[in-house]
């Protein structure tokens, strides 16, 4: 059995029984290990908890800013796609279709797919939390997170609209083209089906009011995209507002 000399005992005593007012110390070269006290561990855990509580909201905000930036990129690509379509079709909007005497945009997103290289991801806002398919092999079955302006379909029902940009008198920088949408009514959830903002009296959730930090991203007819808080986004249930509009005759 290995003998224990006096120096080892002295070092152990210093660690286990420190001087009054001092902290336990571990002498260099000693085999004696001193653990943290329970109070010290609780203090460390509390500090970590406080720091985590301070950092998590900032991290969540940073993630949402990243998602909002990707959404803006999607809308810009859709704006470019619409411009390409207009240039190839004598200024007629892709929204305008006439089937059996009915004007509408039921196949809008299908018409836009070739102009975004069939990239279905362009139609998917990363902040859209609705339970809609995003990975189907058929792009038409994937999520559509945006709404089109039905005033640009030639009208909807008794609503009078336009079918060509030549008919628009509203300043293009104020006229809504696409907007975030939280419509959750089948079948207008997927790329294979279109959905418009309809008229000012519509109660459908266009735009999505809280998708991006209390507001939504909106693509205007002049192809610029901007974030608008709920207080200034065009309410679909009011006929008049100041800054931006769905109405093409202003």
RACORTA-V795927 format. One record per pair of residues at least 6 apart in sequence whose ideal C-beta (glycine too) atoms are under 8 Angstrom apart, sorted by sequence separation. I is the first residue (numbers start at 0). GAP is how many residues later the second one is. If there is no record, write none. Layout:
{{I;GAP} {I;GAP}}
This chain:
{{17;6} {25;6} {85;6} {96;6} {115;6} {135;6} {149;6} {154;6} {161;6} {182;6} {186;6} {187;6} {197;6} {208;6} {210;6} {218;6} {219;6} {234;6} {17;7} {25;7} {85;7} {95;7} {96;7} {98;7} {112;7} {134;7} {153;7} {167;7} {187;7} {196;7} {208;7} {217;7} {233;7} {15;8} {25;8} {35;8} {84;8} {96;8} {132;8} {133;8} {150;8} {152;8} {153;8} {197;8} {207;8} {216;8} {217;8} {14;9} {24;9} {84;9} {95;9} {96;9} {132;9} {133;9} {149;9} {151;9} {153;9} {194;9} {196;9} {206;9} {216;9} {217;9} {14;10} {23;10} {94;10} {96;10} {123;10} {131;10} {132;10} {150;10} {151;10} {152;10} {195;10} {196;10} {216;10} {217;10} {231;10} {233;10} {235;10} {13;11} {14;11} {81;11} {131;11} {149;11} {150;11} {151;11} {194;11} {206;11} {215;11} {216;11} {231;11} {232;11} {233;11} {14;12} {81;12} {131;12} {182;12} {214;12} {215;12} {231;12} {233;12} {13;13} {94;13} {129;13} {214;13} {93;14} {108;14} {119;14} {180;14} {214;14} {215;14} {14;15} {127;15} {211;15} {213;15} {214;15} {217;15} {227;15} {10;16} {15;16} {180;16} {213;16} {227;16} {14;17} {93;17} {127;17} {215;17} {11;18} {15;18} {93;18} {123;18} {178;18} {214;18} {10;19} {14;19} {119;19} {122;19} {123;19} {184;19} {11;20} {122;20} {123;20} {124;20} {209;20} {10;21} {117;21} {122;21} {123;21} {124;21} {175;21} {182;21} {183;21} {206;21} {208;21} {7;22} {119;22} {122;22} {182;22} {7;23} {122;23} {181;23} {182;23} {180;24} {181;24} {208;24} {219;24} {151;25} {180;25} {84;26} {112;26} {148;26} {180;26} {181;26} {206;26} {217;26} {84;27} {148;27} {178;27} {179;27} {180;27} {181;27} {206;27} {148;28} {178;28} {179;28} {147;29} {148;29} {178;29} {181;29} {206;29} {81;30} {84;30} {109;30} {147;30} {148;30} {205;30} {80;31} {83;31} {146;31} {179;31} {145;32} {146;32} {179;32} {203;32} {81;33} {145;33} {146;33} {202;33} {77;34} {80;34} {145;34} {146;34} {201;34} {202;34} {79;35} {80;35} {108;35} {144;35} {145;35} {200;35} {201;35} {144;36} {146;36} {179;36} {199;36} {200;36} {178;37} {179;37} {199;37} {77;38} {178;38} {179;38} {197;38} {199;38} {200;38} {76;39} {158;39} {178;39} {196;39} {199;39} {107;40} {155;40} {158;40} {177;40} {178;40} {177;41} {155;42} {175;42} {176;42} {104;43} {152;43} {155;43} {175;43} {176;43} {77;44} {143;44} {175;44} {176;44} {76;45} {77;45} {104;45} {143;45} {174;45} {175;45} {103;46} {142;46} {143;46} {147;46} {149;46} {150;46} {173;46} {174;46} {176;46} {199;46} {73;47} {142;47} {143;47} {147;47} {148;47} {149;47} {172;47} {174;47} {198;47} {199;47} {73;48} {104;48} {141;48} {142;48} {146;48} {147;48} {148;48} {149;48} {150;48} {171;48} {172;48} {73;49} {103;49} {140;49} {141;49} {143;49} {146;49} {147;49} {149;49} {171;49} {172;49} {196;49} {73;50} {102;50} {139;50} {140;50} {146;50} {171;50} {73;51} {102;51} {139;51} {140;51} {143;51} {169;51} {172;51} {102;52} {103;52} {127;52} {129;52} {138;52} {139;52} {94;53} {102;53} {167;53} {70;54} {94;54} {127;54} {129;54} {137;54} {178;54} {69;55} {70;55} {94;55} {124;55} {69;56} {70;56} {95;56} {96;56} {97;56} {164;56} {94;57} {95;57} {131;57} {132;57} {66;58} {94;58} {95;58} {102;58} {131;58} {175;58} {66;59} {67;59} {92;59} {94;59} {129;59} {146;59} {66;60} {92;60} {102;60} {146;60} {63;63} {95;67} {77;68} {94;68} {95;68} {122;68} {175;68} {92;69} {173;69} {174;69} {175;69} {92;70} {173;70} {174;70} {175;70} {73;71} {74;71} {91;71} {92;71} {119;71} {173;71} {174;71} {73;72} {91;72} {92;72} {174;72} {90;73} {174;73} {70;74} {89;74} {90;74} {90;75} {169;75} {174;75} {173;76} {169;77} {112;78} {169;78} {85;79} {168;79} {169;79} {170;79} {127;80} {167;80} {168;80} {169;80} {109;81} {166;81} {167;81} {168;81} {108;82} {109;82} {108;83} {127;83} {108;84} {126;84} {108;85} {126;85} {107;86} {124;86} {161;86} {105;87} {106;87} {160;87} {161;87} {105;88} {107;88} {104;89} {103;90} {104;90} {104;91} {103;92} {124;92} {81;95} {150;95} {149;96} {150;96} {151;96} {148;97} {150;97} {78;98} {78;99} {94;99} {77;100} {94;101} {74;103} {70;109} {70;140} {78;140} {82;140} {70;141} {77;141} {81;141} {74;142} {74;143} {75;143} {79;143} {67;144} {74;144} {78;144} {66;145} {67;145} {71;145} {78;145} {70;146} {78;146} {75;147} {63;148} {63;149} {67;149} {75;149} {74;150} {60;152} {71;153} {71;155} {67;159}}
